Amino acid sequence: MSTLLRTLEFLCLSLWLGGGVFLSFVVAPGAFSVLAARDQAGALVGYALSRLHLIGLVCGFVFLVVRWLRTRAFESFFSPVALAVVLMIALTAASQFHVSPRMAELRNRMSSIQNTPAEHPLRVEFDRLHRLSVGLESGVLLAGLAALILLARESSH
């Protein structure tokens, strides 16, 4: 049973991390190079990102539940692996519930991001939030990589 639960821990992290890598390095660049309008590409990436966030939040929750089932110890939530997953959940929730809705609101108010001058206050705010979003997603990927490495090291003991 322990092997199955450990496998589920790895699966949760791998799905979340793999989804983030695929979105960052395949979907986003592909959308901006294939679609005719940058606004369409941004809408596609935003849609995919919101789905990735939901998948990530579910994977994070399942990871923590499975970890508890495997260890049966409350202290396991304070291990470096679990803390990295909690950080991933927090960064993802911040992006999904705070940054992304604000970006969507600004996108609607501008009608077209690509046609809004870079110095326009709405565009300046959108660009700031976009940088924040990229930073949050980078944090999730780095924390996920750390969690995966720590989990692998943990299993080798």
N, C-alpha and C positions, 0 to 999 in steps of 0.2 A: 504493500500500500504506500509506503514511504517513497518508493521509486516513482510510482504514478503521480503522487503529489509534487514531487520534485520536478518531474517532467512538465507538469502543468505550470509550475513557476517559470521554468525556462520558456515554455510556449507563450505565456502571457507577455513576458519581456520581449521575446523575439518578434511576436506579431506587432507589438506597439513600436518597437525600434525599427523594424523592417518597413512598416507603413510610413514612418516619419522619413526614413532615408529615401524611399521610393517617391514620396510626395516632393521632397526637397530637391532631389537630383534627377528625377525623370518627369513627373507630372508638371511641376511648375515651369521648368525651362521649356518643356515640350509645348505647353499651352501657349507660352509667349512667343514661341517660334513658329507654331503651326497656324494658330488662329489669326484671322485678319485684323481684328481690333483688340487692342490691349485691354479695353474694358471687358470684352468677352473672356479673355484669358484670365483676368483678375477674378471675374465672377466664377469661372470654373475652378480656379485654385481655392477661392474662398469656400465654395461648396465642398470640395474634397477635404479641405482642412477642417471644416466643421464636423464632417463624418469621422475623420481621423481622431479628432478630439473625443468624440463620443466612444469610439472603439477603445481609445487609450484609457479613458476614465473607467470603462467596464473592465479592461484588462488589469488596471491598477487595483481596483476593488477585488477582483477575483484573485489576483496575486496575493493580496494581504489575507484574504479568507483562507486560501489554500495553505499559505505559510502558517497560519494559526492552527489549521487542522493537522498539518504535518508535525509541528513542534509541540503543540498543546501548551505553549509557554507565552505568557503575555510579554515577557522580556524580549521575545524574538522580534517584536515591533520596533525595538530600539537598536537592532543590529544595523550596521552600515547599509546592507542591502535593502532592508525595509525602509530606512530613512531616505535612501535614494529614490525609492518608488513613491514614497509620500511627497518628496520634492517634485517628482514628475507629475503627480496628480495635482499638486498646488499650482505649478506653472501652467499646466494644461487648463485647469479651471479658470485661472486668471485670464488666459487668452480667450477661452470660449465664452465666458460670461461677462467679461469686462471690456477687453480690447476689441474683439471681433464685432460685437454689437455696435460699438461706437464707430468703428470703421464702416460698417454697413450704413449707419445713419449718415455719415459724411458722404459716402458714395451716392446715396439717394439725393442728398441736398445738392450735390454738384452735377448730377445727371451724367456727366462724363468726366472721369478722372483725367484721361489723356487730353481732353480739350480745355481743362482748367489750368490756367497759368500757374507755374511753380511757386510764384510769390503770393498767390491768393491765400488768405488766411485758412480757408477750409482745406486747401491742398497742403499747406504747410502742416496743419494738424494731422491730416491723413498720412502724410509721409512720416511724421514723427511716430504715429501709432504703428505704421508698417514696420519701421525699424525696431520698435518695441516687440512687435509680434515675432519678427525674425529672431530677436534675442531670446524670447521665451521659448520658441521652438528649438533653438540651438541649445538652450539649457536643458530641455527635455531630452534631446538626443545625447548630450554629454552625460547627464545623470543616468540615462538608460544604458549607455555603454559601460559606465562605472558599475551600475547594478549588475549587469550581465557578467562582467569580469569578477566582481566580488562574489556573486552566486557560484560561479565556476570554481573559484578558489575555495569557497566555503565547502563545496561538495568533495573537494580533494582531500580534506582532512579526515 
